[in-house]
Amino acid sequence: MWRRSWQAGIAAKIFERFYRAPGQQQGMVSGLGTGLYIVAEIVKHHKGTITVESERGTGSTFQVTLPLK
């Protein structure tokens, strides 16, 4: 499963609860900063992994890997 995001760059803290990227004007971008945290917790619960590759100005690619039972 791949998710492509087009934000400018990405921080190592993105999977922390309530994390919002610095420089985002509050009110201009909706959200609470919980989405990637929730995804990471679900993936961890299922003994999977989530990784991200990011390039500033280009975007980010997220990879979720879940084991087959």
C-alpha positions as CSV (number, residue, x, y, z in Angstrom):
1,M,0.0,0.0,0.0
2,W,1.5,3.4,-1.0
3,R,0.3,6.9,-0.1
4,R,1.8,9.8,-1.9
5,S,1.9,13.2,-0.2
6,W,2.9,16.5,-1.7
7,Q,4.0,18.5,1.4
8,A,7.3,20.3,1.2
9,G,9.8,18.1,3.2
10,I,9.0,16.0,6.2
11,A,10.3,15.8,9.8
12,A,11.4,12.7,11.7
13,K,8.7,13.4,14.3
14,I,5.7,12.9,11.9
15,F,4.5,9.7,13.7
16,E,4.2,11.5,17.1
17,R,0.7,12.2,18.4
18,F,-0.4,15.8,17.7
19,Y,2.6,16.6,15.5
20,R,2.1,19.5,13.1
21,A,4.8,20.6,10.7
22,P,6.4,23.9,11.6
23,G,5.5,26.8,9.4
24,Q,2.0,25.6,8.7
25,Q,-0.2,28.5,9.5
26,Q,-2.8,27.4,12.0
27,G,-6.3,27.7,10.5
28,M,-4.9,27.5,6.9
29,V,-4.3,23.7,7.1
30,S,-7.0,21.6,8.8
31,G,-6.2,18.6,11.0
32,L,-5.1,17.8,14.5
33,G,-1.8,16.0,13.8
34,T,-3.2,12.6,14.7
35,G,-3.5,10.8,11.3
36,L,0.0,9.4,10.9
37,Y,0.1,8.6,14.6
38,I,-3.0,6.5,14.3
39,V,-1.7,4.8,11.2
40,A,1.6,4.0,12.9
41,E,-0.2,2.6,16.0
42,I,-2.4,0.3,13.8
43,V,0.6,-0.9,11.8
44,K,2.5,-1.6,15.0
45,H,-0.5,-3.5,16.5
46,H,-0.4,-5.7,13.4
47,K,3.4,-6.2,13.7
48,G,4.0,-4.3,10.5
49,T,6.3,-1.4,9.5
50,I,5.7,2.1,8.1
51,T,8.4,4.0,6.3
52,V,8.6,7.3,4.6
53,E,10.9,8.8,1.9
54,S,10.8,12.5,1.5
55,E,12.4,15.1,-0.7
56,R,11.8,18.8,0.0
57,G,9.8,20.4,-2.7
58,T,8.9,17.1,-4.3
59,G,6.8,15.2,-1.7
60,S,6.8,12.1,0.4
61,T,6.1,8.4,-0.2
62,F,4.8,6.3,2.7
63,Q,5.1,2.5,2.6
64,V,3.1,0.3,4.9
65,T,4.1,-3.4,5.1
66,L,1.9,-5.9,7.0
67,P,2.8,-9.5,7.5
68,L,0.7,-12.3,6.0
69,K,-0.6,-14.7,8.6
